[in-house]
Amino acid sequence: MSETWKTVRHRTAIGRSALSVPVRQALADRQLTPERTILDYGCGRGDDVRALEQLDRRVIGWDPYYQSESLIEPSSTVLLTYVLNVIEDPAERRETLEHAWKLAATVLIVSARLTWEKSKVRGEVFGDGLRTCRQTFQHLYGASELRSYVEEVTGAKVVAAAPGIIYAFKDDSARLSYLAQRIAPDAAWLASADTVSAIAALVDYVERRGRPPRIDEVPHKTAQLLANFKPNELKRLVRDSADADKVAEGAKLSTLNTLLYLAVELFNGRGPFSSLPASVQLDVRAFFTSYREACRRSDRLLLKLRDTGYIRGAMAASQVGKLTPTALYVHQRAVDRMPTVLRLYEHCASIAAGRPAEWTVAKLKHQGRAVSWLEYPDFDTDPHPRIQSSYAVDLQSLETSHTSYVDSTNHPLLHRKHEFLAPDDPAAPRYRRLTESELKAGLYENPHLIGTENGWEAELIRCGRALRGHRLVRRPAE
Ligand SMILES: C[S@@+](CC[C@H](N)C(=O)[O-])C[C@H]1O[C@@H](n2cnc3c(N)ncnc32)[C@H](O)[C@@H]1O
């Protein structure tokens, strides 16, 4: 085998009929906004570039094979999408990453294929990857390997946006805004067509956020409509119309979100008050006596995260989620309702490893610190949803693992679905009724048998029952 073998790299570029996953993620995360310039470095056939142009983004694509004549210019956001995988020479791989980093003014977005795709890539071992029969090369990354590699080469503070998608920020205020956005996405404003709807939108904002907005937080159109009122008139209108209980709930949530934000920031060295994103500064002013008090409270929260007894107590006291001897399981719709220390636990894991795009239930272990995101695509339609995949991160080692159950012939499945949800979830009563009739029919008498499809089916037969949607019925005679 010759170590000087040159791969036919451009063969790895596929035609895309839809945006790539990293570009979709970056759009959702507001890293590809219209005011930013974008460079797609190693753009392949250029389908992401064309799709971004259609979205009115200022984007240039460059590729050594497909677009080598483009002028490479430093840009706010640089995309390096599935390029590192295909470079067989580790020195050139590093140079490519370094070069892309130099070109990024605000953020570099690196994505790579991950080891969990191993079964899709065949070939013989070459260097630190595989040489395929099409004369291409693939180095599949571990999710944590990619994160540490980008961190080490760029020397930047990085965040995992999703598994295999890393953001390396050059501009710290962009990083802080992104992190704040991730904890508390900006409250969407109701559309305002006239003064009445503009006031309704303002009241809605105050109820959800727990404080009035500053003028630059108000959408332009709404601000124009509200400009007809004097500030005191607006204050009075909001005071008279907003539901005081909702405002108090909104204030509580914003306070907890601020604590969460400041706790995560401690890992990176918390900056002065003036370095915080404007919306967080406003929250600190509205809900705490001082920045120092807010920091003290978030430090206490972090200490609690290290205390296993405290975590166990928080899990036992949680109003949402199913507690087992090893972990707390919570549906996506209910994670924001967990006690704050548990939200911090899940959030730290997501910053380190990236939450997968598709997940249904988060699993937080009591012992050690490890979070898994489990995917049950049919959670709401299947009375006993079957697991499709699981992605786990150990917070102590930062090691990640992925398990796919797609080819499983005997999937693990869920029972007592309502326990994963908040009690006031609209679907919970229907799921609870099903559990009660299953209990009455004796279906939970042998818990060790019912954890997988085959065992569950056998128990249904033993008890003479069948499922019709979320109803348990007598099994028709065979
Ligand atoms: C798997 S394709 C990805 C293309 C595109 N980013 C996408 O996601 O559709 C890898 C691309 O990397 C390009 N490439 C290879 N070596 C490169 C280098 N040193 N710098 C930049 N791009 C490179 C190849 O020409 C190829 O088009």
The ligand as an SDF file (V2000), in Angstrom:
LIG
                    3D

 27 29  0  0  0  0  0  0  0  0999 V2000
  -18.1210   15.4600    1.1170 C   0  0  0  0  0  0  0  0  0  0  0  0
  -17.8690   16.8250    0.0890 S   0  0  0  0  0  0  0  0  0  0  0  0
  -18.8330   18.0370    0.9150 C   0  0  0  0  0  0  0  0  0  0  0  0
  -19.3220   19.1010   -0.0090 C   0  0  0  0  0  0  0  0  0  0  0  0
  -20.2830   20.1280    0.6040 C   0  0  0  0  0  0  0  0  0  0  0  0
  -19.6750   20.8500    1.6810 N   0  0  0  0  0  0  0  0  0  0  0  0
  -21.5440   19.4400    1.0500 C   0  0  0  0  0  0  0  0  0  0  0  0
  -21.7070   19.2330    2.2660 O   0  0  0  0  0  0  0  0  0  0  0  0
  -22.3740   19.1010    0.2240 O   0  0  0  0  0  0  0  0  0  0  0  0
  -16.2160   17.2700    0.4250 C   0  0  0  0  0  0  0  0  0  0  0  0
  -15.7150   18.4260   -0.4190 C   0  0  0  0  0  0  0  0  0  0  0  0
  -14.4800   18.8990    0.1450 O   0  0  0  0  0  0  0  0  0  0  0  0
  -13.7030   19.4060   -0.8940 C   0  0  0  0  0  0  0  0  0  0  0  0
  -12.2920   19.4650   -0.4350 N   0  0  0  0  0  0  0  0  0  0  0  0
  -11.3750   18.5010   -0.4560 C   0  0  0  0  0  0  0  0  0  0  0  0
  -10.2120   18.9440    0.0460 N   0  0  0  0  0  0  0  0  0  0  0  0
  -10.4090   20.2140    0.4200 C   0  0  0  0  0  0  0  0  0  0  0  0
   -9.5800   21.2320    1.0030 C   0  0  0  0  0  0  0  0  0  0  0  0
   -8.3230   20.9970    1.3430 N   0  0  0  0  0  0  0  0  0  0  0  0
  -10.1370   22.4530    1.2340 N   0  0  0  0  0  0  0  0  0  0  0  0
  -11.4160   22.6800    0.9220 C   0  0  0  0  0  0  0  0  0  0  0  0
  -12.2390   21.7680    0.3660 N   0  0  0  0  0  0  0  0  0  0  0  0
  -11.7520   20.5650    0.1160 C   0  0  0  0  0  0  0  0  0  0  0  0
  -13.9170   18.4100   -2.0200 C   0  0  0  0  0  0  0  0  0  0  0  0
  -13.6100   18.9370   -3.2940 O   0  0  0  0  0  0  0  0  0  0  0  0
  -15.3960   18.0540   -1.8630 C   0  0  0  0  0  0  0  0  0  0  0  0
  -16.2020   18.7970   -2.7400 O   0  0  0  0  0  0  0  0  0  0  0  0
  1  2  1  0
  2  3  1  0
  2 10  1  0
  3  4  1  0
  4  5  1  0
  5  6  1  0
  5  7  1  0
  7  8  2  0
  7  9  1  0
 10 11  1  0
 11 12  1  0
 11 26  1  0
 12 13  1  0
 13 14  1  0
 13 24  1  0
 14 15  1  0
 14 23  1  0
 15 16  2  0
 16 17  1  0
 17 18  1  0
 17 23  2  0
 18 19  1  0
 18 20  2  0
 20 21  1  0
 21 22  2  0
 22 23  1  0
 24 25  1  0
 24 26  1  0
 26 27  1  0
M  CHG  2   2   1   9  -1
M  END
$$$$
